[in-house]
Amino acid sequence: MSGPIVVGYTATDAGDDALALGTRLARASGAPLEVVLVLPDESRNAIVPPDAGYVRHLREQAEAWLAGAGEKIADAARHRTHLRYAESFAEGLIAAADELGARCIVVGAANGGIRGRHRLGSVASELLHSSDVPVALAPEGSRLLDPETALTRVTTFVGTRPGADVLLEESVSLATAASVPLRLISIETIDLPAGLDTAAIRVAGSEHADGVLGRAREALPAGLAADAVVARGESIEDAVGAAAWDPGEIAVVGSSRLAQPRRLFLGSTAAKMLHELPVPLLVVPRTRATEGDRR
């Protein structure tokens, strides 16, 4: 995991949540922080030319918001602020991330979410279906955590689908940079119609989950502190909710197998996890983008 951390900032609670998570990740990993605010690109509107006074006022306001964001970060991490223009906020963030060689993009939850939980807004949804770098989702209320809260653990949901190698590489890189332990979780669920005898299925599922964890542990570098556990439940949500979570940890999951190469696509399993996950989630593309892909 290399490069700066890009925060998609707005002068809202969601923007402050993203800023808080981005600062924690930057402080933990030693990465610089790039705070990006994206304004609509009105120059392409040939029918109604933008009013020069309004454009100037909006720019001045955006610069003031960015200055405020810089004050909140203060000396917690190396940082710069950027004002960008694009047709959409997500498009502007992806362009900035590609230009800056970012390791990930951080965004907050949509308004109206429950504290400590995720609620995807339009920007996060667009990023999770188009970004070529990992996307970190900050749950509602991240801004309210003690600023000194450290990153305590990296938890990775592992499976056997394509992209597991990249997922583990990103997780190991983050855990190593932050000098924190890694936890591997394989989910075992029995989400079947009521009344069906699932005893044999549970045994097979347990053996499969243990096998997944065993293969993942074999791929880890020597010297990295790592635990491997099976999260069990009647559903994905039950399994995630039953797992123990530290306030300072981050969860990592891979993109759906439906994703295009070097692009994200949030799968149904990860979407279900979001309903119960009380910590930030980092979604990693199945394949890694190269410098040539970014040009």
FENNORBEL-V978460 format. One record per helix or strand of 2 or more residues. SS is the DSSP state (helix for helix, strand for strand). FROM is the first residue (numbers start at 1). LEN is the number of residues. Records with the same first field share a line. If there is no record, write none. Layout:
# FENNORBEL-V978460
SS=FROM-LEN, FROM-LEN
This chain:
# FENNORBEL-V978460
strand=5-4, 33-8, 79-8, 104-5, 134-5, 153-5, 181-9, 226-8, 250-5, 280-5
helix=13-17, 42-3, 52-22, 89-12, 122-6, 142-3, 164-15, 199-20, 236-7, 268-9, 291-4
